[in-house]
Amino acid sequence: MDLTPGWYIIKRDSDASCEILEVPAAEPIAMLEATTENAGRRHWGPFASPQEAIAKRVGLIRAGHCAPR
């Protein structure tokens, strides 16, 4: 994953739901990428605000790309 600071939607492999995560500018992006649970996952973003990410997540659920929680 090539992540820049902002808000992201990351699809979970276990239940196909999508969660919204913030990647702060002050934290190293490699830290998020290096975790086993995030490796190879599908993601969307970055979004400028959590509201934009929420709106996109709703669209992904409606389109069948993410399962609702």
Beta strands, then each sheet from edge to edge (+ up, - down):
strand 1: 6-11
strand 2: 18-23
strand 3: 43-47
sheet 1: 2+ 1- 3+
end
